[in-house]
């Protein structure tokens, strides 16, 4: 019951639990794994020089609430060559030199808690993945899950996209999903990524769409109108307001799994 309201590792007595066979999974998730992530944090290389209000705000949010905290994910059972992947998704690159890359170097710019980097690392044959994120807590979660899956071709680095040029690395493939639109100047982020791409390389960019996220946009307008912040109590108040609302667009939020967890709810609408 306590674990439903506060993560167990936040209690001073959490390390003294004995005879917890009946709640072994809960203890592993909320105590053991969190402890392992703290050990990993000090091992992750840092290449960080954050400038700008937006970058600092994004970092602060994901240090406090890494997103998503996932348990299982899909991975590719058999890695494919770049040509096989390109044919599979129906792309027709103008420069086909990319097909000759036998050991591709791949950058995941904004890897979050690791689902993206793990999927990419298992998708491309003989690849070496560099996964960066601005949040150290997100990276430690990602590295723990990578260890859990016994994947050894991912390097995690705490870094800001805007500092990538100073790392002097070039990549055959760059993937950045759900990241650029959070930046103060998304086009500047795009230009930095482009400068890190080898000639003839491939870039995959994922952006949020206004039309498909009308319910989220409306919720953010509501939050501004109600003058609510991200304190736990305020997020609960906003959620209750939406549940009672007769607005059909807002009602679509009730179909989102993120709606029912304050950590995820914060990411979704705040």
C-alpha positions in Angstrom: 0.0 0.0 0.0 2.8 2.4 0.9 4.5 1.8 -2.4 1.4 3.0 -4.3 2.0 6.5 -2.9 5.8 6.8 -2.4 8.7 4.8 -3.9 9.9 2.5 -1.2 13.5 3.6 -1.4 12.5 7.0 -0.1 11.8 5.4 3.3 14.7 5.3 5.8 13.9 1.7 6.7 13.9 0.4 3.0 17.4 -1.2 3.2 16.4 -3.2 6.3 13.6 -5.2 4.7 13.8 -8.9 5.4 11.6 -11.8 4.5 9.9 -10.0 1.6 9.3 -13.0 -0.7 5.6 -12.0 -1.2 6.6 -8.6 -2.6 10.0 -9.6 -4.2 9.2 -7.9 -7.6 8.1 -4.7 -5.8 11.3 -4.6 -3.7 13.4 -5.2 -6.8 11.7 -2.4 -8.8 11.6 0.2 -6.1 14.7 -0.5 -4.0 17.2 -2.8 -5.7 17.0 -1.3 -9.2 17.0 2.3 -8.0 20.2 1.5 -5.9 21.8 0.0 -9.0 21.0 3.1 -11.1 22.7 5.3 -8.4 25.9 3.2 -8.8 25.7 3.5 -12.6 25.3 7.3 -12.5 29.0 7.8 -11.5 30.2 5.6 -14.4 28.5 7.5 -17.2 30.8 9.9 -19.2 29.7 13.5 -19.1 30.2 16.0 -21.9 27.8 18.7 -20.7 27.7 22.5 -20.9 24.1 23.5 -20.8 23.1 26.9 -21.9 19.6 28.4 -22.2 16.5 28.3 -20.0 14.7 25.6 -22.0 17.5 23.1 -21.9 17.9 23.7 -18.1 14.2 23.3 -17.6 14.0 20.1 -19.6 17.0 18.6 -17.7 15.5 19.5 -14.4 12.2 17.8 -15.3 13.8 14.5 -16.4 16.2 14.4 -13.5 13.2 14.6 -11.2 10.9 12.4 -13.3 12.8 10.1 -15.8 10.3 9.1 -18.5 9.2 6.5 -19.3 10.1 4.0 -16.5 9.5 0.9 -18.6 9.8 -2.8 -17.8 9.7 -4.6 -21.1 10.2 -3.5 -24.7 10.3 -5.0 -28.2 13.7 -5.8 -29.7 14.7 -7.1 -33.1 15.4 -10.8 -33.0 17.8 -10.7 -36.0 19.9 -7.6 -36.9 19.8 -6.6 -40.5 22.2 -4.8 -42.8 21.5 -1.1 -43.6 20.3 -2.1 -47.1 17.9 -4.7 -45.7 16.5 -2.1 -43.2 16.1 0.5 -45.9 14.3 -1.9 -48.2 12.1 -3.1 -45.4 10.8 0.5 -44.6 10.6 1.4 -48.3 13.2 4.2 -48.5 15.0 5.2 -51.8 18.2 7.0 -50.8 19.8 9.1 -53.6 23.3 8.3 -52.4 23.5 4.5 -52.1 27.0 4.5 -50.7 25.4 4.0 -47.3 24.7 0.4 -48.4 28.4 -0.3 -48.2 28.7 0.5 -44.5 29.4 -2.8 -42.8 30.0 -1.5 -39.3 27.7 1.6 -39.0 28.2 4.2 -36.3 24.8 5.4 -35.0 23.9 8.3 -32.8 20.7 8.4 -30.8 20.3 12.1 -29.9 18.0 12.2 -26.8 17.8 8.5 -25.9 15.7 9.0 -22.7 15.5 5.8 -20.6 16.8 3.5 -23.3 14.0 1.9 -25.3 15.0 3.7 -28.5 18.8 2.9 -28.2 18.1 -0.7 -27.3 15.8 -1.2 -30.3 18.3 0.5 -32.7 21.2 -1.5 -31.4 19.4 -4.8 -32.1 18.1 -3.6 -35.5 21.3 -2.9 -37.4 24.0 -5.6 -38.0 27.5 -4.9 -36.6 26.5 -1.4 -35.4 28.0 0.7 -32.6 25.5 3.0 -31.0 26.3 6.2 -29.1 23.3 7.3 -27.1 23.2 10.8 -25.5 20.7 12.5 -23.2 20.7 15.6 -21.1 19.3 13.7 -18.0 21.8 11.6 -16.0 18.9 9.8 -14.2 17.4 8.8 -17.5 20.8 7.5 -18.8 21.4 5.5 -15.6 18.0 3.8 -16.1 18.8 3.2 -19.8 22.2 1.6 -19.0 20.7 -0.6 -16.3 18.1 -1.9 -18.8 20.8 -2.4 -21.4 22.8 -4.5 -19.0 19.6 -6.4 -18.2 19.2 -7.3 -21.9 22.9 -8.2 -22.2 23.4 -5.7 -25.0 27.1 -4.5 -25.3 27.2 -2.3 -28.4 25.7 0.9 -26.8 27.8 3.8 -25.3 25.8 6.2 -23.0 27.0 9.8 -22.6 25.4 12.7 -20.8 25.5 15.5 -23.3 23.5 18.3 -24.8 22.8 18.1 -28.5 24.2 21.6 -28.9 27.6 20.4 -27.6 27.9 17.5 -30.1 30.2 19.3 -32.5 32.9 19.7 -29.8 33.0 15.9 -29.5 34.3 15.7 -33.1 32.5 12.5 -34.0 30.8 11.6 -37.3 28.0 9.1 -37.7 26.5 7.0 -40.6 23.0 7.2 -39.1 21.5 9.7 -36.7 18.1 9.2 -35.0 16.3 11.7 -32.8 12.7 11.2 -31.9 10.6 13.4 -29.7 13.5 15.8 -28.9 14.1 18.7 -31.3 10.7 20.4 -30.7 11.5 20.7 -27.0 14.5 22.9 -27.8 14.7 26.7 -27.7 15.8 26.7 -31.3 14.8 23.4 -33.0 16.5 24.4 -36.3 19.8 25.0 -34.5 19.5 21.5 -33.1 18.8 20.2 -36.6 21.9 21.9 -37.9 24.1 20.5 -35.2 22.9 17.0 -35.9 23.4 17.5 -39.6 27.1 18.6 -39.0 27.7 15.2 -37.2 26.3 13.2 -40.2 28.8 11.7 -42.6 28.2 12.5 -46.3 25.5 10.2 -47.7 24.3 9.3 -44.2 20.8 8.9 -43.0 18.9 10.9 -40.4 15.6 9.9 -38.8 13.7 12.7 -37.1 10.4 12.3 -35.1 8.3 15.3 -34.2 5.0 15.7 -32.4 2.0 16.6 -34.5 -0.4 19.3 -33.4 -3.5 17.6 -35.0 -3.0 14.2 -33.4 -2.3 15.9 -30.0 -5.2 18.3 -29.9 -6.3 16.9 -26.5 -2.8 17.6 -25.1 -2.7 21.1 -26.5 -6.2 21.7 -24.9 -5.0 20.4 -21.6 -2.0 22.7 -21.6 -4.3 25.7 -22.3 -6.4 24.5 -19.3 -3.3 24.3 -17.1 -2.4 27.9 -18.0 -5.9 29.1 -17.3 -6.0 27.3 -13.9 -2.5 28.6 -13.1 -1.4 25.2 -12.0 2.3 24.0 -11.6 3.9 20.6 -11.3 3.6 20.1 -7.6 2.0 16.7 -6.9 -1.1 18.2 -5.4 -1.6 20.5 -8.4 -1.2 17.8 -10.9 -3.8 15.7 -9.1 -6.2 18.7 -9.1 -5.8 19.1 -12.9 -6.3 15.4 -13.5 -9.5 15.5 -11.4 -10.7 18.5 -13.3 -10.2 16.7 -16.6 -12.0 13.6 -15.4 -15.1 15.7 -14.4 -15.0 17.8 -17.6 -17.7 17.3 -20.3 -15.2 18.5 -23.0 -15.0 15.7 -25.6 -11.5 16.6 -26.7 -10.2 16.6 -23.2 -12.0 13.3 -22.7 -9.5 11.7 -25.1 -6.8 12.0 -22.4 -8.7 9.3 -20.4 -7.6 6.8 -23.1 -3.9 7.6 -22.5 -2.1 5.2 -20.1 0.2 8.2 -19.1 -2.9 9.9 -17.6 -3.0 7.5 -14.7 0.5 8.0 -13.3 1.6 11.5 -12.1 5.2 11.1 -13.4 3.9 10.2 -16.9 1.0 12.7 -16.7 3.6 15.5 -16.1 5.4 14.5 -19.2 2.2 14.3 -21.3 0.5 17.6 -20.5 2.8 19.8 -18.3 
